[in-house]
């Protein structure tokens, strides 16, 4: 099942307190970026984030879920209605996120 544009718009609105939030559509889902680094995505209308230490610390009891078959597990964010928490989560993750990979020519 693909994610809806309405859910993407809702999550983007919740994150509107942060500068540099962008997204890219990919095969019916959405990859989310903060200041150029991938922090998570929207998969089947679920917000999933990378399991970096700061995210695990902020959500120690969160479940780990697969975004799609064959992918690495990610953390399910259930607090999507809490705008302040979401912004704090994404901002705290930024330093721990890997740099964007350079494409080889």
C-alpha positions in Angstrom: 0.0 0.0 0.0 1.4 3.4 -1.0 1.4 6.4 1.4 -1.0 9.2 0.8 -0.1 12.8 0.0 -2.4 13.9 2.8 -0.3 12.0 5.4 2.9 13.5 3.9 1.4 17.0 4.1 0.3 16.4 7.8 3.9 15.2 8.8 5.4 18.2 6.9 3.1 20.6 8.7 4.1 19.0 12.0 7.7 19.6 11.2 7.2 23.1 9.9 9.0 24.5 12.9 12.3 23.2 11.5 14.2 24.7 8.6 15.5 22.5 5.8 12.8 19.7 5.8 12.5 18.3 2.3 11.2 15.1 0.8 11.5 12.9 -2.3 8.8 10.6 -3.6 10.0 7.1 -4.2 7.9 4.2 -5.4 4.7 5.4 -3.7 6.5 6.3 -0.5 8.4 9.4 0.7 12.0 9.8 1.9 12.4 12.6 4.4 15.5 14.9 4.7 16.6 17.4 7.3 19.3 19.8 6.0 20.3 17.4 3.3 20.5 14.2 5.4 17.9 11.4 5.3 16.4 10.9 8.7 13.5 8.7 7.8 10.5 8.3 5.6 6.8 7.7 5.3 5.9 4.1 4.5 2.4 2.9 4.3 1.3 6.1 6.1 3.6 5.4 9.0 6.5 7.7 10.0 9.6 5.7 10.4 13.0 7.1 11.4 16.6 5.8 11.4 17.5 4.1 14.7 20.4 6.5 15.6 21.2 6.7 19.4 19.4 9.9 20.0 16.2 8.6 18.5 16.4 5.4 20.5 17.0 7.5 23.7 13.9 9.7 23.0 11.7 6.7 22.2 13.1 3.7 24.2 9.9 1.7 24.0 9.1 2.3 20.4 8.7 -0.6 18.1 11.1 -1.4 15.2 9.4 -2.0 11.9 10.4 -2.8 8.3 9.6 0.0 5.9 9.5 -2.5 3.1 10.6 -6.1 2.4 14.3 -6.5 2.5 15.0 -3.1 4.2 16.7 -2.5 7.6 14.4 -1.9 10.6 13.5 1.6 11.5 11.8 3.1 14.5 8.0 3.7 14.3 7.1 7.2 15.5 3.7 7.1 17.2 3.9 10.6 18.5 3.1 12.3 15.2 0.5 14.5 16.8 3.1 16.0 19.1 4.7 18.8 16.9 7.2 19.8 19.6 8.4 16.2 20.1 8.7 15.6 16.4 10.8 18.7 15.9 13.0 17.8 18.9 13.4 14.3 17.6 14.5 15.3 14.1 16.8 18.1 15.3 18.5 15.8 17.9 19.1 13.1 15.2 20.9 15.4 12.7 24.5 15.2 14.1 24.3 11.3 14.1 22.9 10.9 10.6 25.4 9.9 7.8 26.4 12.4 5.2 24.7 12.1 1.8 26.5 9.5 -0.3 28.2 10.7 -3.4 27.1 9.1 -6.7 29.9 7.5 -8.7 30.0 8.4 -12.4 
